[in-house]
Structures are given as structure tokens and as C-alpha cells.
Amino acid sequence: FPSVGRFVDVRFMALRREEGWHSSHQGHFGRERWEELRVALERDHEHLCYVNPFLPASEKEVICEDYCLQPSCIPGAYDFCLPSTERQFPVVDASDERHIFVGKLREERHELELRGPGEEIAPFALSEGSSLVVSAALQVEEGDTVLDACANGITSLVLAGGLFPRCPRGQALPHDLQGRLVCNEMVKSKASRLQQTMHTLLPWRLFDVNATAGHAPRVVFTSVDMATTSNAAERLGPYDKILLGPPCTEDKEMLRGSAPGGLSKWSAATAKVNAERQLKWLHNSLWLLREGGVVLYFTRALSVEEGDGVIQRLFQRVEGLFDLQVMPLEELVAGFVPGLSAEPTDWGARIMPDKTSFGPMFFSRLRLLRRRHQGHEQATGFVSLQP
């Protein structure tokens, strides 16, 4: 008879690569739904045109006409048709197939006639819809201090639009403007690209130290690992709202071959490693929140372990330290995205590509009701997170 260790190894090997990926998810979703979901995952990303909220109304009208914009189920986002090549805005960054960024100007239509010199911003970005949903679901308001902990450009644009509704391009910032957006990207090369992208999307005054009475920029950038115990993101807090989407198993990209190695790199162990990191980042984010603040956690992974499992384990880990509340999502999502099928889960909701054009995406909104740990009145930073 084989030893117990040998038996465990055989089972572990069976949950690897493409065969293990299919077996694992078929066991969770059931054979019939998994077949439909697998086909949906193979489809190209469906992009929406998210119109820059800082664009003046006159320029929005031009974009609506040229790109034949039709309102989608997501606020601020539109179905679109590409105009003739000479009337298109040039693509400047398509390194992530979920998000496509365009330049500020095009040759055929003379946007400079509509704006003052130096005031140009990109009129829109193209995005897969679920990124827009989770950004809007955080429900930021003017005056909030917000951390986009894993910023990708699209999320930060949506958050900035909610934070600074009185700051259209080409106008001075209001003297009583409050609030701050901190855009964080851990990888240095991506952080540099993020800064370039945001400077094409937002009015320059939001980055200017001297543009407001407080003499502090309203949008700032950090490049820190959310697993560290002290960093620049901490010093800029505490925060009213945090959007957190840690690295995860990119099932759709792995199936489509757009992730390095594709499904040949998949294993059940990978989900476990990702879930541990996600839990640590989410736990750390609680130390950055004000009491009453909200963190929205999201993941594109299909596995329950990286979705509901992370939230469940968080509640177990923080017992006696924090009082948390899972905020209902079904009514919220139905309210601002009617027609978008969001499935309730034990600890949140998910958007799945076999039911809608977007996803996969799991997300959960958590409110920090109260700190219970000793010395919480002075606590503004992280603590060591030992299991």
C-alpha cells in the first residue's frame, strides 16, 4: 500500500495545470454551469467607453457624436462604435487588455479650439465593466480621504470623479476643496506608468502643491507593498474609503493565454498562496481606516478560497480587535447598475461572465464599526500579523 504522504502527493498533482483547473471549478459550479462559464471566459473582454468626468460638456457632446455613445447599465460608461481611423483618439497604453487608454489629442478634430493651452486631458478610457462597478460601489464622496491600494488607472479615474465633482478641466480648484486620493501600485515599473496615465486623465491642478489653500496636492502616488508594517500609504492616512484588489489567480487570462504560462502554471496551491496574501493585505487595510470607514475588497479569481473564504477568515482573525459589518451589496448594485446580474454570495456578491458581459469579479464591502484593541485611540499604523 502507498504511504499517506505518497497518497497526498498524488491528489495534489491531480489539481494542477489545465486538467486540475477544470476539475476544481467543475466540482464547485457543477458540470452544466461550468461548461457555460468556461465558454464565457474564453470570450474577448467587452469594453465600455468611460467618459472622463472632468471633461467639459461641450467636449462630451463631440465625443458622444463621433463615437456614437449609448448609455450602458453602468453610470458614466457607454457602448460605442469606433469612428473612421483619422477621427479616432490614438491608443497610448493597451498593456492590460482589460483597460485601454487613449491620448489627449487627435488630428482630425481640433480639440485645442475647445480648451486653453496646457489644459488637455484624455476624453475617455475603454474598460472592462466590472472594474467600473467595484470602483463605483465604494461610493466615495467629496471630502473623503481615499486609498486606491492597487490602482490601475481606471479605478483611480472613477474614484477621482466621485471625490472632485466641482473640478472640471480648465477651472481653478474651489478654495474650500477637501479630500485626497492616494493611488498606490506596488511594482515600480507599473507605478511609473500609472503616474503617466493619471496625468493624462486628470486636471493638472489636482496634482499641484499650490493649487488649493491647504498647499497639498489632492492626488498623490505611492509605491508600497500593502504587506509591510510601515509605509508611505500609512503616513497619508487614516482613510475614509479603501479600494483593495490584491494580486489573485487570473483565471480568464490564464485560460486565454494572456497570462504568462497560461493554465500550465495553475495549481490548487497557487490559490492558497494568493488567499494568504489577500488576507494579510485586507487585514492591514483595517489599520488604515477611520472608525466608520469602508474597505471594498475585490478579486477576479473564480475560487471561493480567494473570495468568500478571505472575508470569512478575516472575521475570525480580527475577533476582539475590530467590529466589522458586511454591507449589503445586492440593492446597491441593482440601484446603480440595473440590468447587471450580481449574484449574492455568503460574504459579498459576484459578477460572472456567463450571466453578463463582464467579470469574473467577486467583491465585498466592509465597514469598520469600532476598534477594540488596546491603545486604539492612538493607533494609526499597522501591527505585526502573525497567525
C-alpha positions in Angstrom: 0.0 0.0 0.0 1.3 3.6 -0.7 2.2 5.7 2.2 -0.1 8.5 3.3 2.5 11.0 2.0 2.5 9.4 -1.4 -1.3 9.4 -1.5 -1.4 13.1 -0.7 1.1 13.9 -3.3 -0.9 12.1 -6.0 -4.1 14.1 -5.1 -2.1 17.3 -5.1 -0.6 16.5 -8.6 -4.1 15.9 -9.9 -5.1 19.5 -9.1 -2.5 21.1 -11.3 -2.5 22.6 -14.8 -5.5 22.7 -17.1 -7.0 19.3 -16.1 -6.9 20.2 -12.4 -8.3 23.7 -13.2 -11.3 22.2 -15.0 -11.8 19.6 -12.3 -11.6 22.0 -9.4 -14.1 24.5 -10.9 -16.5 21.9 -12.2 -16.7 20.5 -8.8 -17.7 23.9 -7.4 -20.0 25.2 -10.1 -21.4 21.9 -11.3 -20.9 20.3 -14.8 -23.7 22.2 -16.6 -22.8 25.7 -15.4 -19.1 25.1 -15.7 -19.4 24.4 -19.4 -21.3 27.6 -19.9 -18.9 29.6 -17.7 -15.8 28.1 -19.4 -17.1 29.2 -22.8 -17.8 32.7 -21.5 -14.3 33.0 -20.0 -12.8 32.3 -23.4 -14.5 35.4 -25.0 -12.7 38.6 -25.5 -13.1 41.3 -22.9 -16.1 43.6 -23.8 -15.1 47.2 -23.3 -17.2 50.2 -22.4 -16.3 53.8 -23.1 -15.9 55.5 -19.7 -16.2 59.3 -20.4 -13.7 61.4 -18.4 -15.9 63.1 -15.7 -13.6 66.2 -15.8 -14.4 66.8 -19.5 -16.5 70.0 -20.2 -20.0 69.4 -21.5 -19.2 70.8 -25.0 -16.4 68.2 -25.5 -18.5 65.4 -24.2 -21.0 66.2 -26.9 -18.3 65.9 -29.5 -17.2 62.5 -28.2 -20.8 61.3 -28.0 -21.4 62.2 -31.6 -18.1 60.8 -33.0 -18.2 57.6 -31.1 -22.0 57.0 -31.2 -22.1 56.6 -27.5 -25.2 54.9 -26.0 -25.7 54.6 -22.2 -24.8 51.2 -20.7 -26.0 49.7 -17.4 -23.0 51.3 -15.6 -23.1 55.1 -14.8 -20.7 57.1 -16.8 -20.0 54.2 -19.2 -21.2 53.8 -22.7 -21.5 51.3 -25.5 -19.6 52.8 -28.5 -18.7 52.4 -32.2 -15.2 53.3 -33.4 -15.2 56.2 -35.9 -13.1 56.3 -39.0 -9.4 55.9 -38.3 -8.5 59.6 -38.8 -11.1 60.6 -36.2 -10.1 58.2 -33.5 -8.0 59.2 -30.5 -4.7 57.3 -30.6 -4.2 54.4 -28.2 -1.3 55.2 -25.9 -1.4 52.2 -23.5 -3.0 48.8 -24.0 -0.6 46.8 -21.9 -3.5 45.4 -19.9 -6.2 44.1 -22.2 -8.9 45.0 -19.7 -8.1 48.7 -19.9 -7.2 50.8 -22.9 -6.0 54.4 -22.6 -6.0 57.0 -25.3 -4.1 60.2 -26.0 -5.2 63.7 -25.3 -5.4 64.9 -28.9 -6.3 63.7 -32.4 -5.5 65.3 -35.7 -8.9 65.3 -37.4 -10.9 67.1 -34.7 -9.1 70.1 -33.3 -9.8 69.8 -29.6 -7.3 72.6 -28.9 -10.0 75.0 -30.1 -12.2 73.9 -27.2 -9.7 74.3 -24.4 -6.9 76.6 -23.2 -3.2 75.6 -23.9 -1.9 73.1 -21.4 -5.4 72.1 -20.2 -5.7 69.0 -22.4 -6.9 65.7 -20.9 -7.8 62.3 -22.4 -11.5 62.4 -23.1 -12.2 58.8 -22.2 -10.8 55.4 -21.5 -12.0 51.9 -22.5 -12.6 49.5 -19.7 -14.0 46.1 -18.9 -17.1 46.7 -17.0 -16.5 45.0 -13.6 -13.6 47.4 -12.8 -16.0 50.3 -13.1 -18.6 48.5 -11.0 -16.3 47.9 -8.0 -14.9 51.5 -8.2 -18.4 53.0 -8.2 -19.6 50.6 -5.4 -17.1 52.2 -3.0 -19.4 55.3 -3.1 -16.7 57.9 -2.5 -17.9 61.5 -1.7 -16.3 64.9 -1.8 -14.2 65.4 1.3 -13.2 61.7 1.7 -9.7 60.6 2.0 -9.4 57.6 -0.3 -6.7 54.9 -0.9 -6.8 53.1 -4.2 -4.5 50.4 -2.9 -4.0 48.5 -6.2 -4.6 51.3 -8.7 -4.8 50.6 -12.4 -5.8 54.0 -13.8 -9.4 53.1 -14.5 -10.3 52.7 -10.8 -8.5 55.9 -9.9 -10.3 57.8 -12.6 -13.7 56.7 -11.3 -12.7 57.5 -7.7 -11.4 60.9 -8.6 -14.6 61.7 -10.3 -16.6 61.0 -7.1 -14.1 62.9 -5.0 -13.8 66.1 -7.0 -17.1 66.7 -8.8 -16.5 70.5 -8.7 -13.2 70.4 -10.5 -13.8 70.4 -14.3 -10.8 70.7 -16.5 -9.7 74.3 -17.2 -11.0 75.9 -14.0 -9.3 76.8 -10.7 -10.0 74.4 -7.8 -12.5 75.6 -5.2 -10.9 77.3 -2.2 -12.9 75.0 0.2 -12.0 71.8 -1.6 -11.3 68.9 0.7 -10.4 65.3 0.2 -7.4 63.3 -1.1 -6.9 60.4 -3.4 -3.8 58.2 -2.9 -3.0 56.0 -5.8 -0.8 53.0 -4.9 0.9 50.5 -7.2 3.4 48.1 -5.6 5.5 47.3 -8.8 7.8 50.3 -9.5 7.6 50.0 -13.3 3.8 49.9 -13.2 3.8 52.7 -10.6 5.6 54.9 -13.1 3.2 54.1 -15.9 0.3 54.8 -13.5 1.5 58.3 -12.9 1.9 59.0 -16.6 -1.7 57.7 -17.2 -3.2 59.7 -14.4 -1.5 62.9 -15.6 -3.3 62.4 -19.0 -6.7 61.8 -17.3 -7.0 64.4 -14.5 -6.7 68.2 -14.5 -3.2 69.2 -13.7 -4.3 71.3 -10.7 -5.2 68.2 -8.7 -1.5 67.3 -8.7 -0.3 70.9 -7.9 1.0 71.6 -4.4 -0.1 75.2 -4.5 -3.5 74.9 -6.3 -5.5 74.8 -3.0 -5.5 76.7 0.2 -4.1 73.7 2.1 -1.0 73.7 -0.1 -1.2 69.9 -0.6 -1.9 68.0 -3.8 -5.3 66.4 -4.0 -4.0 63.3 -5.9 -0.7 61.7 -4.8 1.1 58.5 -5.6 2.8 55.8 -3.6 4.5 52.5 -4.5 4.3 50.3 -1.4 3.7 46.7 -0.6 0.5 46.5 1.5 2.0 43.7 3.5 4.7 45.9 5.0 4.3 47.2 8.5 5.1 50.9 7.9 5.0 52.8 4.6 4.0 56.0 2.8 0.4 54.9 2.3 0.1 54.7 6.1 1.5 58.1 6.7 -1.1 59.7 4.3 -4.0 58.1 6.2 -6.2 57.4 8.0 -8.7 56.8 5.2 -12.5 57.0 4.9 -12.6 54.6 2.0 -10.1 52.0 0.6 -10.4 50.0 -2.6 -8.4 46.9 -2.4 -7.8 44.3 -5.2 -4.7 42.3 -4.3 -2.9 40.1 -6.8 -5.0 37.0 -7.5 -5.5 34.0 -9.7 -6.3 35.5 -13.1 -8.5 32.6 -14.4 -9.8 34.3 -17.5 -6.4 35.5 -18.6 -4.8 32.1 -17.9 -7.4 30.3 -20.0 -7.0 32.8 -22.8 -3.2 32.5 -22.7 -2.7 36.2 -21.9 -1.2 35.4 -18.5 2.4 34.1 -18.5 2.4 30.4 -18.8 -1.4 30.1 -19.1 -3.1 27.2 -17.3 0.2 25.3 -17.3 1.0 27.4 -14.3 -2.2 26.8 -12.4 -2.4 24.7 -9.2 -4.6 24.5 -6.2 -1.6 25.6 -4.1 -1.5 28.9 -6.0 -5.0 29.8 -4.8 -3.9 29.1 -1.2 -0.8 31.3 -1.5 -2.9 34.1 -3.1 -5.5 33.8 -0.4 -2.9 34.1 2.4 -1.6 37.3 0.8 -5.1 38.7 0.2 -6.0 38.1 3.8 -2.8 39.9 5.1 -3.4 42.9 2.8 -7.1 43.1 3.8 -6.2 42.8 7.5 -3.5 45.5 7.1 -6.0 47.8 5.4 -8.2 47.8 8.6 -5.4 49.6 10.5 -5.5 52.4 7.9 -9.3 53.0 8.2 -11.0 55.5 10.4 -13.8 54.2 12.5 -16.9 54.2 10.3 -14.7 53.8 7.2 -15.3 51.3 4.4 -13.0 48.9 2.6 -14.1 47.3 -0.6 -12.2 44.0 -1.3 -12.4 42.5 -4.8 -10.8 39.7 -6.7 -11.1 38.3 -10.3 -10.3 34.8 -9.1 -13.0 32.1 -9.5 -12.1 30.2 -6.4 -14.2 30.6 -3.2 -10.9 30.5 -1.3 -9.9 33.9 -2.7 -13.4 35.3 -2.4 -15.8 34.4 0.4 -13.0 32.5 2.1 -10.8 35.6 2.6 -13.7 37.5 4.2 -14.7 34.6 6.5 -11.1 34.2 7.7 -10.8 37.9 8.2 -13.7 37.9 10.6 -12.1 35.1 12.5 -8.7 36.8 12.7 -9.9 40.2 13.9 -12.3 39.0 16.6 -11.5 41.1 19.7 -9.6 43.7 17.6 -12.3 45.2 15.3 -16.1 45.2 15.0 -16.8 44.8 11.3 -20.0 44.9 9.3 -20.6 43.3 5.9 -22.6 45.9 4.0 -25.4 44.7 1.7 -24.4 44.8 -2.0 -27.5 43.5 -3.8 -29.6 46.6 -3.5 -26.6 48.9 -4.1 -25.6 47.1 -7.3 -29.1 46.8 -8.6 -29.6 50.5 -7.9 -26.8 52.0 -9.9 -26.4 49.2 -12.5 -30.0 47.9 -13.2 -29.8 45.0 -15.6 -26.4 43.8 -14.3 -26.7 40.4 -12.8 -24.8 40.3 -9.5 -25.1 37.0 -7.7 -25.2 37.2 -3.9 -22.6 35.1 -2.0 -22.2 34.3 1.7 -19.9 37.3 2.2 -20.4 39.6 -0.8 -21.5 39.4 -4.5 -20.0 38.3 -7.8 -20.4 39.3 -11.4 -19.9 36.3 -13.7 -19.4 36.3 -17.5 -21.9 33.6 -18.2 -24.7 35.9 -16.8 -23.5 39.2 -18.0 -20.8 40.7 -20.4 -18.3 41.3 -17.6 -16.3 39.6 -14.9 -15.4 37.3 -13.2 -15.4 39.6 -10.2 -16.1 38.9 -6.5 -16.4 41.9 -4.2 -17.4 42.6 -0.6 -17.8 45.9 1.3 -16.8 46.0 4.9 -17.4 48.8 7.4 -15.2 49.3 10.4 -17.6 49.9 13.2 -15.2 50.1 16.1 -11.7 49.3 17.2 -11.4 47.1 20.3 -7.7 46.7 20.7 -5.7 48.3 23.4 -4.5 51.8 22.6 -6.8 52.2 19.6 -7.2 55.9 20.3 -3.6 56.4 19.2 -3.4 53.6 16.6 -2.9 54.9 13.1 -0.5 52.3 11.7 0.0 48.6 11.1 0.7 45.8 13.5 2.6 42.6 13.1 0.2 40.0 11.6 1.1 36.6 13.0 -1.4 33.8 12.6 
